[in-house]
Amino acid sequence: MDWPISEVARMSGVTARTLRHYDEIGLLPPARIGSNGHRYYEEHQLLLLQQILVLRALDVGLPEIGRVLADQVDTVDALRGHHRRLLAERDRLDALATTVSRTIAELEQSRKDGRPMTAINRPENLFEGIQPSQYEGNLRDFPGLAEEAGRRAAVMTPAETEAGQRERTALMIRLAEHMAAGVPADAEPVQAEIEAQYTALHAVSADEYRAIGRSCVDNERWRAAYEAIAPGLAAFQRDAIEAYAASRLA
């Protein structure tokens, strides 16, 4: 039995465009191509796709996934290896959940006492455990950026993903330090950080950048990430982006 690409996309949640890309790079060729030019997949290809998705969920880049699949001999042995990595990922997420729980408790206590938290939390990597696909989900209102993020994530190695996550956390901590020191959102030290962020986004428009700034507050997941470092940081980032767009992107 085989399944057309549209059915495989529906079953797996992977877009037909991504499946075609996997074919083009030799990662997941279809079992056959019909006379109509459509790709068809059999059980073997579906098992390979499952392994690809498991590895992508672990932030393994496509080149490394290709090497893993090429070296595989037995599917069960490969799945056992994936299972061990998933258990390690679970332990990592448990540790992250403990950190977030502690932050929630500290925030609740500060509100009960009527005193704002002034200390800046310094997580080693605030985005640890968040997959590139989740970033794309947060960018659903910005399809151009989401597509670019997907392309870049597809070819990133785990080390590159980790470095990017750490840099995002470091940027947020630097902004929090400026905010705690009373530096205005439109002041040069803050604007220099915002300019570096804007440059990394690959030339979005002023309106798009303003919308991203608003999402720091309006998007629940983004806001939680900022507030985990310092209360009020999400609004500070939004205001800094608005000031940058008004003065430098007009």
Secondary structure, 3 states (H helix, E strand, C coil): CCEEHHHHHHHHCCCHHHHHHHHHCCCCCCCEECCCCCEEECHHHHHHHHHHHHHHHCCCCHHHHHHHHHHCCCHHHHHHHHHHHHHHHHHHHHHHHHHHHHHHHHHHHHHHHCCCCCCCCCCCCCCCCCCHHHHHHHCCCCHHHHHHHHHHHHCCCHHHHHHHHHHHHHHHHHHHHHHHCCCCCCCHHHHHHHHHHHHHCCCCCHHHHHHHHHHHHHCHHHHHHHHHHCCCHHHHHHHHHHHHHHHHCC
